[in-house]
Amino acid sequence: MASGSDDEFVTLLCTNSYPIEHTETLISTTDIHNWDLSAILRCQTVKIKAHRHRLAEQSSFFHGLFSGSFSESNLSCVSIQWNMEVFINVLKCVYGCKVDVTSKTFLSLFEAALYFGAESLLLKCKIWLSEASSTKGPGLHEIHLDDLIHIWNFGLEHANDFVPELCASYLARNFLKKRGLADLQMWAISSKFFGDVPYNLLFRCIKHPDLTVYSEMHLSDALLVWLNANTEKLQPFGKVEDDCTGILKQIRISLLPLWFAAGKRRSCYFTELAEESIDTIFRLLKIPPADSIGVFEDGDLDHLRIRVTEYSKKVNLSGCPQITSVILLLSLLPSSYRVDLMLRKSIRQSLINLERLSTCRDQCGSGILHGLPSTLSFEAVEEVDISKCPRLHLESTIEIFFKSFPSLRKLRATHLLNFKTTTLHKLMLKCPLISEVDLTIDITPLIPAQVSVISSSRAIMPLVSSNSFSAGNNFLDMTSYHSQPSVSTITRLILEGRSDISDLDLQYITGLCVSLRYINLKGCISVTDTGMSNLIRRCGKLHSILVCDTSFGINSIQALCSSITSFGPAASDFEKRCSDSLAFKLQTLHMGGCKGVNERSLLDLISQTQALISLCLRDTHLVDDALYSFPGSSLETLDVCNTMVSGAALSHVVNGNPALKCLNARGCKNLIHQGSNASGVELSSSYSCRDLYAVLGKKCKLEEIALGWGFDWFSLVALRPAIMSLRAISVGLGGSLGEDALRLLPTTCPMLESIVLCFQVISNAIIINIMRSLRHLQALALCYCLGDISTSSFKNSFTNLRKLRLERVTPQMTDNDLVVLTQNCASLVEFSLVGCRLLTSDSLSLISQGWPGLISIHLEDCGEVTATGVSSLFNCRALEDILLRHNGSGIASSFILDAASKMPMLRQVSLDLCDALEGDFDIPNHGNRYFLSAVKIARCKFKKSPNINFQEAHRRPVHKDTLVLVWNSQILNSTVVKERI
């Protein structure tokens, strides 16, 4: 055997193009399992002694070389002209060693496998790419987008059909990714290489049945990003229009949110599709929810099928008023329903049951989908958002969740007044894994501590309405569920704004949610202090309590500070008692506006909050002693606006909490008044403020800040180290930044996204500098500012600006200025204008044409804007909030009813009787209010004021009172208050 060994081996000569050492080494494949790859790659030349037979057997390249009649066939040494590291991995695979295929190595290994004809490595690469394209979630087979593009291009160039198919599959299934504990995000468009994706790859991706996006809107955004990045590349070939049409036609425009479609009517690529989408949405809106079974007769339902795949983790339908329970159900049917006659009959019967449910009580909901096949289950879906979908029948929708989303853990159902306690209970029963529920609605304007009530009345709502679905009563009508006691897994519950929630409802809910850790009751004005204290005592795992603008008071504080007996026997010393209290374990405490808490109780509470991360004490009886008693060191958010705290007390807290990111101290007049430290030593106001900003500058890295009294140029300079990453700044009354400080703002805080300036002295030059420099700016508010300001400040294009408030700052604005504003701030969705008295009746038309995607518009004291009517405003089909006051008496009495019927997302309307064409406004009832939740109608009285230039007195309107109509799931509350709200 020894004599024949030389013929059995061949020496492979490999050269390293980038050696670390100019050396030569000899290695043998007999010891391949022990090769030190890092040491080998350091050498300039490597000679590898390998078995001829093994190479010929495992590689078609060597088989042809050694068995042919080439001059190299009998050579004892063969030179390998290939990347050394890649070739060594080819040899390792030939000899059965482990070779790691990754996103970065796949292409080089695959190319080498093809060249050398190494079938084992070729198979390994195919398996890796196949597994990568089918694996759920990120893992060992993650492919970076730039690598995916290179792999796609290589596959096309070398006619490997399986490679392009698997690349398209991978991109489709991984359009969304969840990285670690982060939320789902658009993986594709978040990559800087998304614009480099070839057209054919993108097209095959969006046509792929496994395309995974959580809403049609996000797919649209992704495609628009790609088109914007590729316009210049496509124009020379005249392909822009064709490629736009080909890609954008894949969007299911029937499923776009109304506000999104309305906002894209001015997009250069999306205009026609946006108009088509809006027409389709309103056609669907004309079909009563229970009658949408007629959609089932449509032969092709692809345009109504929500994109849900086995890889989907989230489904987002928010902002889609056209969605009904029937459409949701049809979206989740298997494709076989088209050809299977028996299945179609079964589905149709289920839809008939669903239609009947609209006239039944809660108990009719059980089992309506009994006849549907089990293939409707999407077990990966953990989160669903149905916010602002008023036409969904909630009982049947929960049945669909039960059938199709068995792993559902998070539900957002905000701004749905018909989501009642009974509905929540059914959700707990049908979705046993549910852990987070968000039922936020608009907080009522009738916060007791903020208004002076003149008169009030209530009207009970009917159980069933022809325009909206509602099922069952609240807590007192839950006898059908009492026979099915259960314990919920809900840990996070948001009931913000739910004025219909009572103490009894809260008691029932918390009796089921024994694991509750986070509760948001902001604006729940019907819940009493006793009710909240009972909740606190029953939920021993609570770590976050948000109770702003409620009756939260002394009883609730006593419950927070008392020992939790279930955690062990009460200790004798004070510290042990504190550690056994919920207050000691609280991470979030928001109690802003809670006037029922006195200074002593607040001190007792704050002194025990060791673990707080977020604290809101705005508009409370907060004084220095409470802040000095705060023992925590983990605060990230602190809101003390409109309180009596001094700069010294605030700097004491900041000094002990270096992780502070968000601070709101607007309206704190004592920041510039004399204060005292923890020892009672009085401090001058200058020291107090100077110390506060010095501590903030040295200790913190702020992201949001709101200040007023005492905030000036020197303060900004002191803060400079802390605000380099600031995202939002608000300066209010008492602050005086001046032109130098405002000029410094863009360079000091280059990442700003939101700026609010009130009562400041500003100029056109300042605004132009801000708008040119801050490319991330999305929200700008200029309120009651002095200086030389005109709309010439907005002469440049600001595509990122989404919210703009100009209140009493541009009195000389004309219609022409408004046109310029609509052209340069084309992406606005919220617009507020006050005190522009030169505007004419054409202004409203200019606004609605320039910003058809507005969701909020506030116009007050703006000349003759509404003098000839407001019909042009109906072009803004997605409006959710309208305020029109003192703009001309041309608003028809039917405006509220007309707006509610033509704007399906409209929730809030604020008017003034001075603008009523016929002296009054028609008030909607429950049947024709549609999505409305609050209407405010202010009323003025005329006051005589002497005028020296005229013999007769001049009559001017002054506010008298406001009629406020607020709907919840049970009642209409009609209240007259003194304030102008």
Residue pairs with C-beta under 8 A, 6 or more apart in sequence:
6 76
7 52
8 51
8 52
8 53
9 49
9 50
9 51
9 52
10 49
10 50
10 51
10 52
10 55
10 66
10 75
10 76
10 77
10 78
11 47
11 48
11 49
11 50
11 76
11 77
11 78
12 47
12 48
12 49
12 50
12 77
12 78
12 80
12 91
13 45
13 46
13 47
13 48
13 77
13 78
13 79
13 80
14 45
14 46
14 47
14 48
14 80
14 82
14 84
14 87
14 88
15 44
15 45
15 46
15 79
15 84
16 41
16 43
16 44
16 45
16 46
16 84
17 83
17 84
19 42
19 43
19 44
20 41
20 42
21 42
21 43
21 44
22 44
23 42
23 43
23 44
23 45
24 43
24 44
24 45
24 46
24 47
25 40
25 43
25 45
25 46
25 47
26 46
26 47
26 49
27 35
27 40
27 46
27 47
27 48
27 49
28 48
28 49
28 50
29 48
29 49
29 50
29 51
29 54
29 91
29 95
30 49
32 91
32 92
32 95
32 97
33 97
35 88
35 92
37 85
37 88
40 46
40 84
40 88
41 84
41 85
46 84
47 77
48 88
48 91
50 91
52 62
52 66
54 94
54 95
55 62
55 63
55 66
55 94
56 62
56 63
56 65
56 66
56 67
57 63
58 94
58 118
58 119
58 120
59 90
59 94
59 116
59 117
59 118
60 116
60 117
60 119
61 115
61 116
61 117
61 118
62 116
63 117
65 72
65 73
65 78
66 73
67 73
72 78
80 87
82 112
82 115
83 108
83 112
86 108
86 109
86 112
87 112
89 99
89 105
89 109
89 112
89 121
90 109
90 112
90 113
90 116
90 118
90 121
92 98
92 99
93 99
93 113
93 118
93 120
93 121
93 124
94 118
94 120
94 121
99 109
99 121
99 124
101 109
101 124
101 125
101 128
103 142
103 143
103 144
103 147
103 148
104 144
104 147
106 125
106 128
106 129
106 143
106 147
106 151
107 147
107 150
107 151
107 154
109 121
109 124
109 125
110 122
110 125
110 151
110 154
111 154
112 118
112 121
113 119
113 121
113 122
113 124
113 125
114 122
114 158
126 162
128 141
129 151
129 162
129 163
129 166
129 170
130 166
131 141
132 141
132 142
132 143
132 166
132 170
133 166
133 167
133 169
133 170
133 173
134 169
134 173
135 141
136 310
136 311
136 380
137 177
137 178
138 177
138 178
138 179
143 151
143 170
143 174
144 191
145 187
145 188
145 191
145 193
145 194
145 197
146 191
146 193
146 196
148 167
148 170
148 171
149 193
149 196
149 197
149 198
149 201
151 163
151 167
152 163
152 164
152 167
152 168
152 198
152 201
153 198
154 160
154 163
155 161
155 162
155 163
155 164
155 167
156 163
156 164
164 200
164 201
164 204
165 204
167 201
168 201
168 204
168 205
168 208
169 208
169 210
171 188
171 197
171 201
171 202
171 205
172 205
172 206
172 208
172 210
172 211
172 212
173 208
173 210
173 211
173 212
173 309
173 311
174 187
174 188
174 212
175 186
175 187
175 188
175 205
175 211
175 212
175 213
175 219
175 222
176 184
176 185
176 186
176 187
176 212
176 213
176 214
176 313
176 314
177 184
177 185
177 187
178 184
178 185
178 313
179 185
184 214
184 313
184 314
184 383
186 213
186 218
186 221
186 222
188 194
188 197
188 222
189 221
189 222
189 225
189 226
194 222
194 225
194 226
194 229
195 225
195 226
195 228
195 229
195 230
196 229
197 226
199 230
199 243
199 247
202 223
202 226
202 247
203 246
203 247
203 250
205 211
206 219
206 223
206 247
206 250
207 250
209 309
210 309
210 310
210 311
211 219
211 307
211 309
212 307
212 309
212 311
212 312
213 219
213 222
213 307
214 312
214 313
214 314
214 315
214 316
215 255
215 257
215 315
215 316
215 317
215 318
216 251
216 252
216 253
216 255
216 256
216 306
216 307
217 256
217 257
217 260
217 316
218 316
219 251
219 307
220 248
220 251
220 256
220 260
220 264
220 270
223 247
223 248
223 250
223 251
224 267
224 269
224 270
226 247
227 243
227 244
227 247
227 248
227 269
230 243
231 240
234 240
234 243
244 269
248 269
248 270
248 273
249 273
251 273
252 302
252 303
252 304
252 305
252 307
253 261
253 273
253 276
253 277
253 280
253 303
254 277
254 280
254 281
254 284
254 303
254 304
254 322
255 303
255 304
255 306
255 317
255 320
255 323
256 277
256 281
256 320
257 318
257 319
257 320
258 278
258 281
258 319
258 320
258 321
258 322
258 877
258 878
258 904
258 905
259 319
259 829
259 853
259 855
259 878
259 880
259 905
260 319
260 853
261 274
261 277
261 278
261 281
261 878
262 274
262 278
262 852
262 853
262 876
262 877
262 878
263 274
263 827
263 829
263 852
263 853
263 878
264 270
264 271
264 273
264 274
264 853
265 271
265 274
265 275
265 278
265 852
265 853
266 826
266 850
266 852
266 853
267 274
278 877
280 303
280 322
281 320
281 321
281 322
282 877
284 292
284 322
284 327
285 321
285 322
285 391
285 904
287 294
287 295
288 466
289 324
289 325
289 326
289 358
289 391
289 392
289 393
289 469
290 355
290 358
290 359
290 393
291 355
292 324
292 326
292 327
293 326
293 348
293 351
293 352
293 354
293 355
295 301
295 304
295 326
295 327
295 330
296 326
296 330
296 347
296 348
296 351
298 304
299 338
301 330
301 331
304 327
304 330
304 331
305 330
305 331
306 315
306 317
306 328
306 331
306 332
308 315
308 331
308 332
308 378
308 381
308 404
309 378
310 378
310 379
310 380
311 380
312 378
312 380
312 381
313 380
313 381
313 382
313 383
314 381
314 382
314 383
314 384
314 385
315 381
315 383
315 384
315 385
315 405
316 384
316 385
317 323
317 328
317 384
317 385
317 386
317 389
318 385
318 386
318 387
318 388
318 389
318 412
318 414
319 387
319 388
319 389
319 905
320 388
320 389
321 388
321 389
321 390
321 391
321 904
321 905
321 931
322 391
323 386
323 389
323 391
323 392
324 391
324 392
324 393
325 354
325 392
325 393
325 396
325 397
325 400
326 351
326 354
326 355
328 392
328 397
328 400
329 350
329 351
329 354
329 369
329 396
329 400
332 376
332 378
332 400
332 404
333 347
333 376
334 343
334 373
334 375
334 376
336 343
337 343
337 344
337 347
338 344
343 373
346 371
346 372
346 373
347 371
347 372
349 371
350 368
350 369
350 370
350 371
350 372
353 368
353 369
354 368
354 369
354 393
354 396
356 364
357 364
357 365
357 368
357 393
357 395
357 396
358 393
358 464
358 469
359 464
360 471
361 471
361 472
361 480
362 395
362 422
362 426
362 471
362 472
362 480
362 481
363 480
364 395
365 395
365 396
365 398
365 399
365 426
365 471
366 399
367 399
368 396
368 399
369 399
369 400
369 402
369 403
372 403
376 403
376 404
377 403
377 404
377 405
377 406
378 404
378 405
379 406
379 407
380 407
381 404
381 405
381 407
381 408
382 407
382 408
382 409
382 410
383 408
383 409
383 410
383 411
383 412
384 401
384 405
384 408
384 410
384 411
384 412
385 411
385 412
385 413
386 392
386 397
386 411
386 412
386 413
386 416
387 412
387 413
387 414
387 415
387 416
387 438
388 414
388 415
388 416
388 905
389 416
390 416
390 418
390 468
390 904
390 930
390 931
391 468
391 469
392 416
392 469
393 469
393 471
394 413
394 416
394 418
394 419
394 423
394 469
394 471
395 423
395 426
395 471
395 472
398 423
398 426
398 427
398 430
398 431
399 430
401 408
401 411
401 427
401 430
401 431
402 430
402 431
405 431
406 433
407 433
408 431
408 433
408 434
409 433
409 434
409 435
409 436
410 434
410 435
410 436
410 437
411 427
411 431
411 434
411 436
411 437
411 438
412 438
413 419
413 437
413 438
413 439
414 438
414 439
414 440
414 441
415 440
415 441
415 442
415 907
415 931
415 933
416 439
416 441
417 441
417 933
417 967
417 968
417 969
418 468
418 469
418 470
418 471
418 969
419 439
419 969
420 470
420 471
420 472
420 473
420 474
420 500
420 969
421 474
421 475
421 478
421 501
421 505
421 508
421 509
422 471
422 472
422 473
422 474
422 477
422 478
422 481
423 471
423 472
424 437
424 439
424 509
425 478
425 481
425 508
425 512
426 481
427 434
427 437
428 434
428 486
428 488
428 490
428 512
429 481
429 484
429 486
432 489
433 489
434 488
434 489
434 490
435 489
435 490
435 491
435 492
436 490
436 491
436 492
436 493
437 490
437 492
437 493
437 494
438 494
439 493
439 494
439 495
439 496
439 498
440 494
440 495
440 496
440 497
440 520
441 496
441 497
441 498
441 933
441 968
442 497
442 907
442 908
442 933
442 934
443 496
443 497
443 522
443 523
443 549
444 497
444 499
444 523
444 525
444 934
444 966
444 973
445 451
445 934
445 936
445 964
445 966
445 981
446 453
446 525
446 964
446 966
446 973
446 975
446 977
447 523
447 525
447 549
447 593
448 525
449 549
449 593
449 595
449 619
450 549
450 593
450 979
450 981
451 975
451 977
451 978
451 979
451 981
452 977
452 978
452 979
453 975
453 976
453 977
454 961
454 976
454 977
454 978
455 975
455 976
456 973
456 974
456 975
456 976
457 973
457 974
457 975
458 971
458 972
458 973
458 974
459 971
459 972
459 974
460 970
460 971
461 470
461 926
461 967
461 969
461 970
461 971
461 972
462 926
462 927
463 470
463 472
463 473
464 470
465 926
465 927
466 927
467 927
467 928
467 929
467 930
468 930
468 931
470 969
473 970
474 500
474 502
474 505
474 969
474 970
475 502
475 504
475 505
475 508
476 504
478 508
486 512
487 512
487 514
488 512
488 513
488 514
488 515
489 515
490 512
490 513
490 515
490 516
491 513
491 515
491 516
491 517
491 518
491 541
492 516
492 517
492 518
493 509
493 513
493 516
493 518
493 519
493 520
494 518
494 520
495 501
495 519
495 520
495 521
495 524
496 520
496 521
496 522
496 523
496 524
496 546
497 522
497 523
497 524
498 521
498 523
498 524
498 968
499 523
499 524
499 525
499 526
499 966
499 968
499 973
500 526
500 968
500 969
500 970
500 971
501 521
501 524
501 526
501 527
502 526
502 527
502 531
503 527
503 528
503 530
503 531
503 534
506 521
506 527
506 531
506 532
506 534
506 535
507 531
507 534
507 535
507 538
510 516
510 534
510 535
510 538
510 539
511 538
513 539
514 539
515 541
516 539
516 541
516 542
517 541
517 542
517 543
517 544
518 542
518 543
518 544
518 588
519 535
519 539
519 542
519 544
519 545
519 546
520 546
521 527
521 532
521 545
521 546
521 547
521 550
522 546
522 547
522 548
522 549
522 550
522 590
523 548
523 549
523 550
524 547
524 550
525 549
525 550
525 551
527 550
527 551
528 551
529 551
529 552
529 553
529 554
529 555
529 556
529 596
530 555
532 547
532 550
532 551
532 552
532 555
532 556
532 559
533 555
533 556
533 558
533 559
534 559
536 542
536 545
536 556
536 559
536 560
536 582
537 559
537 562
540 564
540 566
540 567
540 582
542 582
542 586
543 585
543 586
543 587
543 588
543 611
544 586
544 587
544 588
544 589
544 614
545 560
545 586
545 588
545 589
545 590
545 591
546 588
546 590
546 616
547 556
547 590
547 591
547 594
548 590
548 591
548 592
548 593
548 594
548 616
548 618
549 592
549 593
549 594
550 594
551 594
551 596
552 591
552 594
552 596
552 597
553 594
553 596
553 597
553 601
554 596
554 597
554 598
554 601
557 597
557 601
557 602
557 604
557 605
558 601
559 582
560 581
560 582
560 583
560 586
560 605
560 608
561 578
561 581
561 583
561 604
561 605
561 608
562 581
563 570
563 571
563 577
563 580
563 581
564 580
564 581
564 582
567 580
568 580
570 576
570 577
570 580
571 577
571 579
571 580
578 584
578 608
578 610
579 610
581 608
583 605
583 608
583 609
584 608
584 609
584 610
584 611
585 610
585 611
586 609
586 611
586 612
587 611
587 612
587 613
587 614
588 612
588 613
588 614
588 615
589 605
589 609
589 612
589 614
589 615
589 616
590 614
590 615
590 616
590 639
591 597
591 616
591 617
591 620
592 616
592 617
592 618
592 619
592 620
592 639
593 618
593 619
593 620
594 620
595 619
595 620
595 621
597 605
597 620
597 621
598 621
599 621
599 622
599 623
599 625
599 626
602 617
602 620
602 621
602 622
602 626
603 625
603 626
603 629
606 626
606 627
606 629
606 630
607 626
607 629
607 630
607 631
608 631
609 615
609 630
609 631
609 632
610 631
610 632
611 632
611 634
612 630
612 632
612 634
612 635
613 634
613 635
613 636
613 637
614 635
614 636
614 637
615 635
615 637
615 638
615 639
616 637
616 638
616 639
617 626
617 639
617 640
617 643
618 639
618 640
618 641
618 642
618 643
618 664
619 641
619 642
619 643
620 643
621 643
621 644
622 640
622 643
622 644
622 645
623 643
623 644
623 645
624 644
624 645
624 646
624 648
624 649
624 675
624 676
627 640
627 645
627 649
627 650
627 652
627 653
628 649
628 652
628 677
628 678
630 653
630 656
632 656
632 657
633 656
633 657
634 657
634 659
635 653
635 657
635 659
635 660
636 657
636 659
636 660
636 661
636 662
637 660
637 661
637 662
637 663
638 653
638 657
638 660
638 662
638 663
638 664
639 662
639 663
639 664
640 650
640 664
640 665
640 668
641 664
641 665
641 666
641 667
641 668
641 706
642 666
642 667
642 668
643 667
643 668
644 668
644 669
644 670
645 665
645 668
645 670
645 671
646 670
646 671
646 673
646 674
646 675
646 676
646 683
646 688
647 670
647 671
647 672
647 675
647 685
647 688
647 689
647 691
647 692
647 710
648 675
648 676
648 677
648 683
648 687
648 688
648 691
648 692
649 675
649 677
650 665
650 668
650 671
650 692
651 688
651 691
651 692
651 694
651 695
651 696
652 677
652 678
654 660
654 663
654 692
654 695
654 696
654 699
654 700
655 695
655 699
657 699
658 699
658 700
659 700
660 696
660 699
660 700
660 702
661 700
661 701
661 702
661 703
661 704
662 702
662 703
662 704
662 705
663 696
663 702
663 704
663 705
663 706
663 707
664 704
664 705
664 706
664 730
665 671
665 706
665 707
665 708
666 706
666 707
666 708
666 730
666 732
666 733
667 708
667 709
667 732
667 733
667 734
668 708
668 709
669 709
669 734
670 709
671 685
671 688
671 689
671 692
671 708
671 709
671 710
671 734
672 685
672 688
672 689
672 709
672 710
672 734
673 685
674 682
674 683
674 684
674 685
674 688
675 682
675 683
675 685
675 688
676 682
676 683
677 683
683 691
685 710
689 710
689 715
690 714
690 718
693 714
693 715
693 718
693 719
694 718
696 702
696 718
696 719
696 722
697 718
697 719
697 720
697 721
697 722
698 721
698 722
699 722
700 722
701 722
701 724
701 725
702 719
702 722
702 723
702 725
702 726
703 725
703 726
703 727
703 728
704 726
704 727
704 728
704 729
705 719
705 723
705 726
705 728
705 729
705 730
706 728
706 729
706 730
706 731
706 732
706 756
707 715
707 730
707 731
707 732
707 735
708 731
708 732
708 733
708 734
708 735
709 733
709 734
709 735
710 734
710 735
711 731
711 734
711 735
711 736
711 737
712 735
712 736
712 737
712 738
712 741
713 737
713 738
713 740
713 741
716 737
716 741
716 744
716 745
716 748
717 744
720 748
723 729
723 748
723 749
724 748
724 749
724 750
724 751
725 751
726 749
726 751
726 752
727 751
727 752
727 753
727 754
728 752
728 753
728 754
728 755
728 779
729 745
729 749
729 752
729 754
729 755
729 756
730 754
730 755
730 756
730 758
731 737
731 756
731 757
731 758
731 760
732 756
732 758
732 759
733 758
733 759
734 759
735 759
735 760
736 760
736 761
737 745
737 757
737 760
738 761
739 761
739 762
739 763
739 766
742 757
742 760
742 762
742 766
742 770
743 765
743 766
743 769
745 752
745 755
745 770
746 752
746 769
746 770
746 773
746 774
747 773
750 773
750 774
751 776
752 774
752 776
752 777
753 776
753 777
753 778
753 779
754 777
754 778
754 779
754 780
754 803
755 770
755 774
755 777
755 779
755 780
755 781
756 779
756 781
756 783
756 805
757 781
757 782
757 783
757 785
758 781
758 783
758 784
758 785
759 783
759 784
759 785
760 785
760 786
761 785
761 786
761 787
762 782
762 785
762 786
762 787
762 789
762 809
763 787
763 788
763 789
764 788
764 789
764 790
764 792
764 793
766 787
767 782
767 789
767 793
767 794
768 793
768 795
768 796
770 777
770 780
771 777
771 780
771 793
771 794
771 796
771 798
771 801
772 796
775 800
776 800
777 798
777 800
777 801
778 800
778 801
778 802
778 803
779 801
779 802
779 803
779 804
780 801
780 803
780 804
780 805
781 803
781 804
781 805
781 807
781 832
782 789
782 805
782 806
782 807
782 809
783 805
783 807
783 808
783 809
784 807
784 808
784 809
785 808
785 809
789 809
789 810
790 810
790 812
790 813
790 817
791 810
791 813
791 817
791 818
791 820
791 821
794 820
794 821
794 824
794 825
795 820
795 824
796 824
797 823
797 824
797 826
798 824
798 825
799 826
799 827
800 827
801 825
801 827
801 828
802 827
802 828
802 829
802 830
803 828
803 829
803 830
803 831
804 825
804 828
804 830
804 831
804 832
805 830
805 831
805 832
805 858
806 813
806 832
806 833
806 834
806 836
807 832
807 833
807 834
807 835
808 834
808 835
809 835
810 817
810 833
810 835
810 836
811 835
811 836
811 837
811 838
812 838
813 833
813 836
813 838
813 839
814 838
814 839
815 839
815 840
815 842
815 843
815 846
818 839
818 843
818 846
818 847
818 850
819 846
819 850
821 850
822 846
822 847
822 849
822 850
822 851
823 850
826 850
826 851
828 851
828 854
829 851
829 853
829 854
829 855
829 856
830 854
830 855
830 856
830 857
831 847
831 851
831 854
831 856
831 857
831 858
832 856
832 857
832 858
832 859
832 883
833 839
833 858
833 859
833 860
833 862
834 858
834 859
834 860
834 861
834 862
835 860
835 861
835 862
836 861
836 862
836 863
837 861
837 862
837 863
838 863
839 862
839 863
839 864
839 865
840 863
840 864
840 865
841 864
841 865
841 866
841 867
841 868
841 869
841 888
841 890
843 862
843 863
843 865
844 859
844 865
844 866
844 870
844 872
844 873
845 872
847 854
847 857
847 873
847 876
848 854
848 872
848 873
848 874
848 875
848 876
849 872
849 875
851 876
852 875
852 876
852 877
853 876
853 878
854 876
854 878
854 879
855 878
855 879
855 880
855 881
855 905
856 879
856 880
856 881
856 882
857 873
857 876
857 879
857 881
857 882
857 883
858 881
858 883
859 865
859 866
859 883
859 884
859 885
859 887
860 883
860 884
860 885
860 886
860 887
861 885
861 886
861 887
862 886
862 887
863 887
863 888
864 887
864 888
865 884
865 887
865 888
866 884
866 887
866 888
866 889
866 890
866 891
866 915
867 887
867 888
867 889
867 890
868 888
868 890
869 890
869 891
869 892
869 917
870 884
870 890
870 891
870 892
870 895
873 879
873 882
873 899
874 898
874 899
874 902
874 903
876 903
877 902
877 903
877 904
878 903
878 905
879 899
879 903
879 905
879 906
880 905
880 906
880 907
880 908
881 906
881 907
881 908
882 899
882 906
882 908
882 909
882 910
883 909
883 910
883 911
884 891
884 910
884 911
884 912
884 915
885 910
885 911
885 912
885 914
885 915
885 938
886 912
886 914
886 915
886 957
887 915
888 915
889 914
889 915
889 916
889 917
890 915
890 917
891 911
891 915
891 916
891 917
891 921
892 898
892 917
892 918
893 916
893 917
893 918
893 919
893 920
893 921
893 922
894 922
895 911
895 921
896 909
896 911
896 921
896 922
896 923
896 924
896 932
896 935
897 922
897 924
897 928
899 906
899 909
900 906
900 909
900 924
900 928
900 929
900 930
900 931
900 932
901 928
901 930
904 930
904 931
905 931
906 930
906 931
906 932
907 931
907 932
907 933
907 934
908 932
908 933
908 934
908 935
908 936
909 932
909 934
909 935
909 936
910 935
910 936
910 937
910 938
911 921
911 935
911 936
911 937
911 938
912 937
912 938
912 939
912 940
913 919
913 920
913 921
913 937
913 938
913 939
913 940
914 940
914 957
921 937
923 935
923 965
924 930
924 932
924 935
925 972
926 967
926 972
929 967
932 967
933 966
933 967
933 968
934 964
934 965
934 966
934 967
935 964
935 965
936 962
936 963
936 964
936 965
936 981
937 962
937 963
938 959
938 961
938 962
938 963
938 980
939 959
939 960
939 961
939 962
939 963
940 957
940 958
940 959
940 960
941 957
941 958
941 959
941 960
942 955
942 956
942 957
942 958
943 955
943 956
943 957
943 958
944 953
944 954
944 955
945 953
945 954
945 955
945 956
946 953
946 954
947 953
947 954
959 980
961 976
961 977
961 978
962 976
962 977
962 978
962 979
962 980
962 981
963 974
963 975
963 976
964 973
964 974
964 975
964 976
964 977
964 981
965 972
965 973
965 974
966 972
966 973
966 975
967 973
